[in-house]
């Protein structure tokens, strides 16, 4: 049985709370393109573990606070 989990990104909300940080500002800080940030925010791209950790570090939070599985724990 194949399990599929959709990742929900809270990145856009975190950026807004960070004094209006732009996608480009965030991209520059974590070493990716603005388009990558856009794709993550729209749910079209799931970041690698390394990128997710760098994003969490920028916001001083955990990966679990930035990304959740759609449907929560019941999908595991």
N, C-alpha and C positions, 0 to 999 in steps of 0.2 A: 504494500500500500504506500503510495507516494504522498507525502505531506507537503503542502504548500503554505508558506507563511508570507504574508505581505507585511512589509516594514512600514510603519508610520513614522515620519520624520517630524520632529518638533523644532527643527533648526530655524525655520523662518521666525517662529515666535521668540526663540532665544536671541536671534539677531536683533529683532525689534526692541527687546528689553535692554540690549547692549548699546544704548544711546544711538539707535538708528544705524548700526553697522551695516554697510552695504555688502552685497554679494562679493564684489571685487575686493573689499577690505578683508573679508573672511578668507576668500580664495588665496590672497597674497600671504596671509598668516599661516595657512596650512599647506601651501605649495601645490595648489591645483588651479584649474581655470575657473573663471566665473561660471561658465557653462556647466561645469561639474557640480558646483553648488546649486545652481538652478535645477539641474536634473535630480539631485538628492531631495531638494525641497518639494519638487513635484511628485516624488515617489517613482520616478522613472529609472533611478539608478540607486543601488544599494552600495554604500561605501565599503571599502576593505576594512578589516579590523584596525589596521594601522591608521587609516584616515579617520575612522570613527573615534579612535583614541585621541588623535590630534585635535579633532573638533571639540571633543569633551574638554580637553585641556585648555583650549582657548576660552571656554565659557566657565571654567572652574567647576565642572560638574562631572557626572558619570555618563557613560555611553547609554545606560538604561534610561537616563533622564532625557536624552536626545532622541532615542529611537525605541519604539515599542513594537511588539508583534500585534498585528490586527487580530482582534478576538481574544487577546490576553493569554493566560496560562491554559485555558481550556483547549487550545489547538495543539498542545504538545503531545 
